[in-house]
Amino acid sequence: MTQSRRNFVRMLVAALALPWEVVFGAAKSRAPQRMENGFSRLLSDMLAGASWAETNRIAFEVPELAENGAIVPISVDSRLPNTSRMLIFVEKNPTPLAAQIRFEPGTDGFASLRVKMNETSAILVIAESEGKFFGTQKTVRVMVGGCG
């Protein structure tokens, strides 16, 4: 009786372990593809499917080389009329949307903040003005990672 009970337990453990490996193994194999498409999908969702145009009317200051990715200073000044929203993305971060700032009518579209950067990456700033999207981007080299 003991021998058949042991066999039963072994078979039960093997049967329960198989689905977990299949589920988690499949999730691991899909993860890189999901991350590659994640930034473009997030950008499309945030802009409600609209496209954005490159502009020089957004003054964007960020260091070219950040010694510490945990504190990267950014200063953005939108010179577009009636800026209602500003989106700041760090493309290679685990969560690319670093900030979303809404401006009341009649206020200046200015923001100064510090963001964390996981690695060397492009920072994209998009401003919404009168229902249209305009943006600019710069690449920042990171010496020490900040996002863990």
N, C-alpha and C positions, 0 to 999 in steps of 0.2 A: 504494500500500500504506500509506503514511504517513497519508493522509487517512482511510482506513477504520479504522486503528488509533486515531487520535484520536477518531473518532466512537464507537468501541467503548469507549474509556476514559471519554468524556463520559457515555455511556449507563450504564456501570457505576457511575460516581460518582452519577449522578442516581438510579439504582435503589437504591443503598445508602443514600443520604441520605433518601429518602422514608420507609422504615419507621421510622427514628429520629425523624423529625419527627412521624409519626403516633403513635408510642409516647409520646414525651415531651410532645407537645402534648396528648394525652388525659390524661396524668398531671397536667399543670398545671391543666387544666380541672376535675379532680375534687378537687384539693387543698383549696380553700376549704370544700367540703362536708364533707370528712373532718375538718378542724379544728373546724368548728362542732359536729359530733356527738362529737368526741373526748373532751371533758370528761365529758359525761353517760355515755358508754360506759365510760370509765375508772372513774367513780364506781360505776356498776352492777357492774362486774367486781370492784372492791375490796370491795364489800359483798355479793358473791355473790348479787346480785339482790334483796337485802333493802332495805327502806326505812329511813329514819332520821327521828327525831322531834326537833323543836326543844326545847332545854332551857336553863334558866338555872343548871344545876348544873355547868356548865363555865365556870370563870373564865378569861377570855381577854383578855390585854393586848397591844395592838399600837398603834402611833401612827396617828392618823387621817391624818397627812400625813408621808410619808417624803421627806426631801430627796434621798436617794440610794437608788435601787432596788437597788443592789448589796448593801446591808447593812440589812435591815429586821428589828429585834428582835421576837421573839414569845415570850410567856410564857403557858403553858397549864397550868391546874390542874384536873383532873377530880375533882369531889366525888361522883362516882357510885361506888357500892359495887363492889368487885372489877373495876376497870378493867383490861382485859387488853391493849388495843391502842388506839393513837391515830393518826389519819390527819390530815395537814395538807395542804390543797390550796390552790394559788394559781390561780384559775380561768383567767386569760388568759395564763399562762406557756406557753412551748412544751412543757414537760413539767409538767403541772399538779400531780402528786404531789410535794410538796416534802419530806415526811418521813413515815415509817411507824415508829412506836415501839411496841415490845412490852414489857409490864410483867410481871414475875414475880408470882405470887400473894403477897399480903401487902405489896406495895410501893405507895407513893403514885403516883398517875397525874399526875406533874408533869414538864414539859419546858420548857426555855428554850433557844432557838436563834435563829439569824439566817438569813433566807432572801433569795434574790434575787427581785426582781419586775421583770418586763418593762415593765409599764405599770400604770396605775390599775386595780385589780381587787378582787374579793371574795376574802377568805381564809376558807376553810371548815375548821373543826376538827370531826372526828367521833371520838367515843370509843365503844369497844365495852365494854359492861358486861353480864355474865351472858347473853351471846348476843344482846343487842339493841344497836341503834345509836342514839346520841344526838348532836346536833351544835349548833353555833352558828356564826355567821359575821359578819364585819365587812368593810367596804370601806375600803381604804387608797388614798389618792391619792399617786401617785409623781411627783416633780418631774423626776428624772433617771433614765432606764432603767438596769437592771442586767444584763439577760440578753443584751444585745448586739443 
